[in-house]
Amino acid sequence: MNDVTNGTIWSFILIAIITIDAFITLLTMLNKGIFIDRRKQLMSKTNKELKELLVGIKNVSKLRKKELVDLVLEVTA
């Protein structure tokens, strides 16, 4: 094979790999990315984990889980 043919084949292989990688990335975004409700995700955490997200904020020790989730959403928004 000459250099032009070799370069063309490698270009098509590279484009195929990039296209497949982009398609896989789009499929994984559906499962764990933009369509997952942040509140449900935070409700699955323990109170201790939620309090660790709120380091530096006063009076979090007396809050219930729902109030902690609301505060985390407020702070990160």
Distance bins in CASP14 RR format, pairs under 12 A and 6 or more apart:
PFRMAT RR
TARGET T0000
AUTHOR 0000-0000-0000
RMODE 2
METHOD distances of the structure
MODEL  1
1 7 0 0 0 0 1 0 0 0 0 0 0
1 8 0 0 0 0 1 0 0 0 0 0 0
1 9 1 0 0 1 0 0 0 0 0 0 0
1 10 0 0 0 0 0 1 0 0 0 0 0
2 8 0 0 0 0 0 1 0 0 0 0 0
2 9 0 0 0 0 0 1 0 0 0 0 0
3 9 0 0 0 0 0 1 0 0 0 0 0
3 10 0 0 0 0 0 1 0 0 0 0 0
4 10 0 0 0 0 0 1 0 0 0 0 0
4 11 0 0 0 0 0 1 0 0 0 0 0
5 11 0 0 0 0 0 1 0 0 0 0 0
5 12 0 0 0 0 0 1 0 0 0 0 0
6 12 0 0 0 0 0 1 0 0 0 0 0
6 13 0 0 0 0 0 1 0 0 0 0 0
7 13 0 0 0 0 1 0 0 0 0 0 0
7 14 0 0 0 0 1 0 0 0 0 0 0
7 15 0 0 0 0 0 1 0 0 0 0 0
8 14 0 0 0 0 0 1 0 0 0 0 0
8 15 0 0 0 0 0 1 0 0 0 0 0
9 15 0 0 0 0 0 1 0 0 0 0 0
9 16 0 0 0 0 0 1 0 0 0 0 0
10 16 0 0 0 0 0 1 0 0 0 0 0
10 17 0 0 0 0 0 1 0 0 0 0 0
11 17 0 0 0 0 0 1 0 0 0 0 0
11 18 0 0 0 0 0 1 0 0 0 0 0
12 18 0 0 0 0 0 1 0 0 0 0 0
12 19 0 0 0 0 0 1 0 0 0 0 0
13 19 0 0 0 0 0 1 0 0 0 0 0
13 20 0 0 0 0 0 1 0 0 0 0 0
14 20 0 0 0 0 0 1 0 0 0 0 0
14 21 0 0 0 0 0 1 0 0 0 0 0
15 21 0 0 0 0 0 1 0 0 0 0 0
15 22 0 0 0 0 0 1 0 0 0 0 0
16 22 0 0 0 0 0 1 0 0 0 0 0
16 23 0 0 0 0 0 1 0 0 0 0 0
17 23 0 0 0 0 0 1 0 0 0 0 0
17 24 0 0 0 0 0 1 0 0 0 0 0
18 24 0 0 0 0 0 1 0 0 0 0 0
18 25 0 0 0 0 0 1 0 0 0 0 0
19 25 0 0 0 0 0 1 0 0 0 0 0
19 26 0 0 0 0 0 1 0 0 0 0 0
20 26 0 0 0 0 0 1 0 0 0 0 0
20 27 0 0 0 0 0 1 0 0 0 0 0
21 27 0 0 0 0 0 1 0 0 0 0 0
21 28 0 0 0 0 0 1 0 0 0 0 0
22 28 0 0 0 0 0 1 0 0 0 0 0
22 29 0 0 0 0 0 1 0 0 0 0 0
23 29 0 0 0 0 0 1 0 0 0 0 0
23 30 0 0 0 0 0 1 0 0 0 0 0
24 30 0 0 0 0 0 1 0 0 0 0 0
24 31 0 0 0 0 0 1 0 0 0 0 0
25 31 0 0 0 0 0 1 0 0 0 0 0
25 32 0 0 0 0 0 1 0 0 0 0 0
25 33 0 0 0 0 0 1 0 0 0 0 0
26 33 0 0 0 0 0 1 0 0 0 0 0
26 34 0 0 0 0 0 1 0 0 0 0 0
27 33 0 0 0 0 0 1 0 0 0 0 0
28 34 0 0 0 0 0 1 0 0 0 0 0
28 35 0 0 0 0 0 1 0 0 0 0 0
28 36 0 0 0 0 0 1 0 0 0 0 0
29 35 0 0 0 0 1 0 0 0 0 0 0
29 36 0 0 0 0 0 1 0 0 0 0 0
30 36 0 0 0 0 1 0 0 0 0 0 0
32 41 0 0 0 0 1 0 0 0 0 0 0
33 41 0 0 0 0 1 0 0 0 0 0 0
35 41 0 0 0 0 0 1 0 0 0 0 0
36 42 0 0 0 0 0 1 0 0 0 0 0
36 43 0 0 0 0 0 1 0 0 0 0 0
36 44 0 0 0 0 0 1 0 0 0 0 0
37 43 0 0 0 0 1 0 0 0 0 0 0
37 44 0 0 0 0 0 1 0 0 0 0 0
37 69 0 0 0 0 0 1 0 0 0 0 0
37 73 0 0 0 0 0 1 0 0 0 0 0
38 44 0 0 0 0 0 1 0 0 0 0 0
38 45 0 0 0 0 0 1 0 0 0 0 0
38 53 0 0 0 0 0 1 0 0 0 0 0
38 69 0 0 0 0 1 0 0 0 0 0 0
38 70 0 0 0 0 0 1 0 0 0 0 0
38 72 0 0 0 0 1 0 0 0 0 0 0
38 73 1 0 0 1 0 0 0 0 0 0 0
38 74 0 0 0 0 0 1 0 0 0 0 0
38 76 0 0 0 0 1 0 0 0 0 0 0
38 77 0 0 0 0 1 0 0 0 0 0 0
39 45 0 0 0 0 0 1 0 0 0 0 0
39 50 0 0 0 0 0 1 0 0 0 0 0
39 65 0 0 0 0 0 1 0 0 0 0 0
39 66 0 0 0 0 1 0 0 0 0 0 0
39 68 0 0 0 0 0 1 0 0 0 0 0
39 69 1 0 0 1 0 0 0 0 0 0 0
39 70 0 0 0 0 1 0 0 0 0 0 0
39 72 0 0 0 0 1 0 0 0 0 0 0
39 73 1 0 0 1 0 0 0 0 0 0 0
39 74 0 0 0 0 0 1 0 0 0 0 0
39 76 0 0 0 0 0 1 0 0 0 0 0
39 77 0 0 0 0 0 1 0 0 0 0 0
40 69 0 0 0 0 1 0 0 0 0 0 0
40 73 0 0 0 0 0 1 0 0 0 0 0
41 49 0 0 0 0 0 1 0 0 0 0 0
41 50 0 0 0 0 0 1 0 0 0 0 0
41 53 0 0 0 0 0 1 0 0 0 0 0
41 69 0 0 0 0 1 0 0 0 0 0 0
41 72 0 0 0 0 0 1 0 0 0 0 0
41 73 0 0 0 0 0 1 0 0 0 0 0
41 76 0 0 0 0 0 1 0 0 0 0 0
42 49 0 0 0 0 1 0 0 0 0 0 0
42 50 1 0 0 1 0 0 0 0 0 0 0
42 51 0 0 0 0 0 1 0 0 0 0 0
42 53 0 0 0 0 1 0 0 0 0 0 0
42 54 0 0 0 0 0 1 0 0 0 0 0
42 65 0 0 0 0 1 0 0 0 0 0 0
42 66 0 0 0 0 1 0 0 0 0 0 0
42 67 0 0 0 0 0 1 0 0 0 0 0
42 68 0 0 0 0 1 0 0 0 0 0 0
42 69 1 0 1 0 0 0 0 0 0 0 0
42 70 0 0 0 0 1 0 0 0 0 0 0
42 71 0 0 0 0 0 1 0 0 0 0 0
42 72 1 0 1 0 0 0 0 0 0 0 0
42 73 1 0 0 1 0 0 0 0 0 0 0
42 74 0 0 0 0 0 1 0 0 0 0 0
42 75 0 0 0 0 0 1 0 0 0 0 0
42 76 0 0 0 0 1 0 0 0 0 0 0
43 49 0 0 0 0 0 1 0 0 0 0 0
43 50 0 0 0 0 1 0 0 0 0 0 0
43 64 0 0 0 0 0 1 0 0 0 0 0
43 65 1 0 0 1 0 0 0 0 0 0 0
43 66 0 0 0 0 1 0 0 0 0 0 0
43 68 0 0 0 0 1 0 0 0 0 0 0
43 69 1 0 1 0 0 0 0 0 0 0 0
43 70 0 0 0 0 0 1 0 0 0 0 0
43 72 0 0 0 0 0 1 0 0 0 0 0
43 73 0 0 0 0 0 1 0 0 0 0 0
44 50 0 0 0 0 0 1 0 0 0 0 0
44 65 0 0 0 0 0 1 0 0 0 0 0
44 69 0 0 0 0 0 1 0 0 0 0 0
45 51 0 0 0 0 1 0 0 0 0 0 0
45 52 0 0 0 0 1 0 0 0 0 0 0
45 53 0 0 0 0 1 0 0 0 0 0 0
45 54 0 0 0 0 0 1 0 0 0 0 0
45 65 0 0 0 0 1 0 0 0 0 0 0
45 68 0 0 0 0 1 0 0 0 0 0 0
45 69 0 0 0 0 1 0 0 0 0 0 0
45 72 0 0 0 0 1 0 0 0 0 0 0
46 52 0 0 0 0 1 0 0 0 0 0 0
46 53 0 0 0 0 0 1 0 0 0 0 0
46 65 0 0 0 0 1 0 0 0 0 0 0
46 68 0 0 0 0 0 1 0 0 0 0 0
46 69 0 0 0 0 0 1 0 0 0 0 0
47 53 0 0 0 0 0 1 0 0 0 0 0
47 54 0 0 0 0 0 1 0 0 0 0 0
47 60 0 0 0 0 1 0 0 0 0 0 0
47 61 0 0 0 0 1 0 0 0 0 0 0
47 62 0 0 0 0 0 1 0 0 0 0 0
47 63 0 0 0 0 1 0 0 0 0 0 0
47 64 0 0 0 0 1 0 0 0 0 0 0
47 65 1 0 1 0 0 0 0 0 0 0 0
47 66 0 0 0 0 0 1 0 0 0 0 0
47 67 0 0 0 0 0 1 0 0 0 0 0
47 68 1 0 0 1 0 0 0 0 0 0 0
47 69 0 0 0 0 1 0 0 0 0 0 0
47 71 0 0 0 0 0 1 0 0 0 0 0
47 72 0 0 0 0 0 1 0 0 0 0 0
48 54 0 0 0 0 0 1 0 0 0 0 0
48 55 0 0 0 0 0 1 0 0 0 0 0
48 60 0 0 0 0 0 1 0 0 0 0 0
48 61 0 0 0 0 0 1 0 0 0 0 0
48 65 0 0 0 0 0 1 0 0 0 0 0
48 68 0 0 0 0 0 1 0 0 0 0 0
49 55 0 0 0 0 0 1 0 0 0 0 0
49 65 0 0 0 0 0 1 0 0 0 0 0
49 68 0 0 0 0 1 0 0 0 0 0 0
49 69 0 0 0 0 0 1 0 0 0 0 0
49 72 0 0 0 0 0 1 0 0 0 0 0
50 57 0 0 0 0 0 1 0 0 0 0 0
50 60 0 0 0 0 1 0 0 0 0 0 0
50 61 0 0 0 0 0 1 0 0 0 0 0
50 63 0 0 0 0 1 0 0 0 0 0 0
50 64 0 0 0 0 0 1 0 0 0 0 0
50 65 1 0 0 1 0 0 0 0 0 0 0
50 66 0 0 0 0 0 1 0 0 0 0 0
50 67 0 0 0 0 1 0 0 0 0 0 0
50 68 1 0 1 0 0 0 0 0 0 0 0
50 69 1 0 0 1 0 0 0 0 0 0 0
50 70 0 0 0 0 0 1 0 0 0 0 0
50 71 0 0 0 0 1 0 0 0 0 0 0
50 72 1 0 0 1 0 0 0 0 0 0 0
50 73 0 0 0 0 0 1 0 0 0 0 0
50 75 0 0 0 0 0 1 0 0 0 0 0
50 76 0 0 0 0 0 1 0 0 0 0 0
51 57 0 0 0 0 1 0 0 0 0 0 0
51 58 0 0 0 0 0 1 0 0 0 0 0
51 59 0 0 0 0 0 1 0 0 0 0 0
51 60 1 0 1 0 0 0 0 0 0 0 0
51 61 1 0 0 1 0 0 0 0 0 0 0
51 62 0 0 0 0 0 1 0 0 0 0 0
51 63 0 0 0 0 1 0 0 0 0 0 0
51 64 0 0 0 0 0 1 0 0 0 0 0
51 65 0 0 0 0 0 1 0 0 0 0 0
51 67 0 0 0 0 0 1 0 0 0 0 0
51 68 1 0 0 1 0 0 0 0 0 0 0
51 69 0 0 0 0 0 1 0 0 0 0 0
51 71 0 0 0 0 1 0 0 0 0 0 0
51 72 0 0 0 0 1 0 0 0 0 0 0
52 60 0 0 0 0 1 0 0 0 0 0 0
52 68 0 0 0 0 0 1 0 0 0 0 0
52 72 0 0 0 0 0 1 0 0 0 0 0
53 60 0 0 0 0 1 0 0 0 0 0 0
53 68 0 0 0 0 1 0 0 0 0 0 0
53 69 0 0 0 0 1 0 0 0 0 0 0
53 71 0 0 0 0 1 0 0 0 0 0 0
53 72 1 0 1 0 0 0 0 0 0 0 0
53 73 0 0 0 0 0 1 0 0 0 0 0
53 74 0 0 0 0 0 1 0 0 0 0 0
53 75 0 0 0 0 1 0 0 0 0 0 0
53 76 0 0 0 0 1 0 0 0 0 0 0
54 60 1 0 1 0 0 0 0 0 0 0 0
54 61 0 0 0 0 0 1 0 0 0 0 0
54 63 0 0 0 0 1 0 0 0 0 0 0
54 67 0 0 0 0 0 1 0 0 0 0 0
54 68 1 0 0 1 0 0 0 0 0 0 0
54 69 0 0 0 0 0 1 0 0 0 0 0
54 70 0 0 0 0 0 1 0 0 0 0 0
54 71 1 0 0 1 0 0 0 0 0 0 0
54 72 1 0 0 1 0 0 0 0 0 0 0
54 73 0 0 0 0 0 1 0 0 0 0 0
54 74 0 0 0 0 0 1 0 0 0 0 0
54 75 1 0 0 1 0 0 0 0 0 0 0
54 76 0 0 0 0 1 0 0 0 0 0 0
55 72 0 0 0 0 0 1 0 0 0 0 0
55 75 0 0 0 0 0 1 0 0 0 0 0
56 71 0 0 0 0 0 1 0 0 0 0 0
56 75 0 0 0 0 1 0 0 0 0 0 0
57 63 0 0 0 0 1 0 0 0 0 0 0
57 67 0 0 0 0 0 1 0 0 0 0 0
57 68 0 0 0 0 0 1 0 0 0 0 0
57 71 1 0 0 1 0 0 0 0 0 0 0
57 72 0 0 0 0 1 0 0 0 0 0 0
57 74 0 0 0 0 0 1 0 0 0 0 0
57 75 1 0 0 1 0 0 0 0 0 0 0
57 76 0 0 0 0 0 1 0 0 0 0 0
58 71 0 0 0 0 0 1 0 0 0 0 0
59 67 0 0 0 0 0 1 0 0 0 0 0
59 68 0 0 0 0 0 1 0 0 0 0 0
59 71 0 0 0 0 1 0 0 0 0 0 0
60 67 0 0 0 0 1 0 0 0 0 0 0
60 68 1 0 0 1 0 0 0 0 0 0 0
60 69 0 0 0 0 0 1 0 0 0 0 0
60 70 0 0 0 0 0 1 0 0 0 0 0
60 71 1 0 0 1 0 0 0 0 0 0 0
60 72 0 0 0 0 1 0 0 0 0 0 0
60 75 0 0 0 0 0 1 0 0 0 0 0
61 67 0 0 0 0 0 1 0 0 0 0 0
61 68 0 0 0 0 0 1 0 0 0 0 0
62 68 0 0 0 0 0 1 0 0 0 0 0
62 71 0 0 0 0 0 1 0 0 0 0 0
63 69 0 0 0 0 1 0 0 0 0 0 0
63 70 0 0 0 0 1 0 0 0 0 0 0
63 71 1 0 0 1 0 0 0 0 0 0 0
63 72 0 0 0 0 0 1 0 0 0 0 0
64 70 0 0 0 0 1 0 0 0 0 0 0
64 71 0 0 0 0 0 1 0 0 0 0 0
65 71 0 0 0 0 0 1 0 0 0 0 0
65 72 0 0 0 0 0 1 0 0 0 0 0
66 72 0 0 0 0 0 1 0 0 0 0 0
66 73 0 0 0 0 0 1 0 0 0 0 0
67 73 0 0 0 0 0 1 0 0 0 0 0
67 74 0 0 0 0 0 1 0 0 0 0 0
68 74 0 0 0 0 0 1 0 0 0 0 0
68 75 0 0 0 0 0 1 0 0 0 0 0
69 75 0 0 0 0 0 1 0 0 0 0 0
69 76 0 0 0 0 0 1 0 0 0 0 0
70 76 0 0 0 0 0 1 0 0 0 0 0
70 77 0 0 0 0 0 1 0 0 0 0 0
71 77 0 0 0 0 0 1 0 0 0 0 0
END
